[in-house]
């Protein structure tokens, strides 16, 4: 998972999204693999909410608590690239 130091979008967060998740969400204007989109706190929090409530990914597999904690930490730490 995350290396020492700040959690990074490119290194730690982006790889958690499968290509099928990215492709599924793009028509809805949700760009899971785009740092510019995900670095906006309201977008990141919205994505996190859908992951926590198990609305995403459709039909699973759902994110583990460790993955959710990593995303939460990335958001709390200021959404580093």
C-alpha positions as CSV (number, residue, x, y, z in Angstrom):
1,X,0.0,0.0,0.0
2,X,1.2,3.5,0.8
3,X,4.9,4.1,1.1
4,X,6.5,6.1,3.9
5,X,5.4,9.8,3.8
6,X,2.4,11.4,2.3
7,X,-0.1,9.3,0.4
8,X,0.1,10.0,-3.3
9,X,-2.6,9.9,-5.9
10,X,-0.4,8.5,-8.7
11,X,1.3,5.9,-6.5
12,X,-1.3,4.9,-4.0
13,X,-4.9,6.0,-5.0
14,X,-5.1,5.8,-8.8
15,X,-4.0,2.1,-8.9
16,X,-6.9,1.2,-6.6
17,X,-9.4,2.0,-9.4
18,X,-9.9,-0.8,-12.0
19,X,-10.1,0.3,-15.6
20,X,-13.7,-1.0,-15.7
21,X,-14.5,1.3,-12.8
22,X,-12.9,4.3,-14.6
23,X,-14.8,3.5,-17.8
24,X,-18.1,3.0,-16.0
25,X,-18.0,6.3,-14.1
26,X,-16.7,8.5,-16.9
27,X,-20.1,8.9,-18.7
28,X,-21.4,10.3,-15.4
29,X,-18.7,13.0,-15.3
30,X,-16.7,11.2,-12.6
31,X,-13.0,10.9,-13.6
32,X,-11.5,8.4,-11.2
33,X,-8.1,8.4,-12.9
34,X,-7.8,12.2,-13.3
35,X,-5.8,14.0,-10.6
36,X,-7.3,17.3,-11.5
37,X,-10.8,15.9,-10.9
38,X,-10.0,13.8,-7.8
39,X,-7.9,16.5,-6.1
40,X,-11.0,18.6,-5.7
41,X,-12.0,17.7,-2.1
42,X,-15.7,17.6,-2.9
43,X,-15.2,15.2,-5.7
44,X,-12.9,13.0,-3.6
45,X,-15.3,13.0,-0.7
46,X,-18.2,12.1,-3.1
47,X,-16.2,9.1,-4.5
48,X,-15.3,8.1,-1.0
49,X,-19.0,8.2,0.0
50,X,-20.0,5.9,-2.8
51,X,-17.2,3.5,-1.9
52,X,-18.1,3.4,1.8
53,X,-21.8,2.9,1.0
54,X,-20.9,0.2,-1.4
55,X,-22.7,1.9,-4.3
56,X,-19.4,1.6,-6.2
57,X,-18.1,-0.5,-7.8
58,X,-21.3,-1.9,-9.2
59,X,-21.5,-5.6,-8.1
60,X,-18.2,-5.3,-6.2
61,X,-15.7,-6.3,-5.3
62,X,-16.0,-3.6,-2.6
63,X,-13.0,-1.8,-1.2
64,X,-11.4,-3.1,2.0
65,X,-11.3,-1.0,5.1
66,X,-7.5,-0.6,4.5
67,X,-8.2,0.8,1.0
68,X,-10.9,3.2,2.4
69,X,-8.6,4.3,5.1
70,X,-5.9,5.0,2.5
71,X,-8.3,7.2,0.5
72,X,-9.5,9.0,3.6
73,X,-5.9,9.7,4.6
74,X,-5.0,11.0,1.2
75,X,-8.0,13.4,1.4
76,X,-7.2,14.5,4.9
77,X,-3.5,15.1,4.0
78,X,-4.5,17.5,1.2
79,X,-4.8,15.3,-1.9
80,X,-1.1,15.1,-2.9
81,X,-0.4,14.3,-6.6
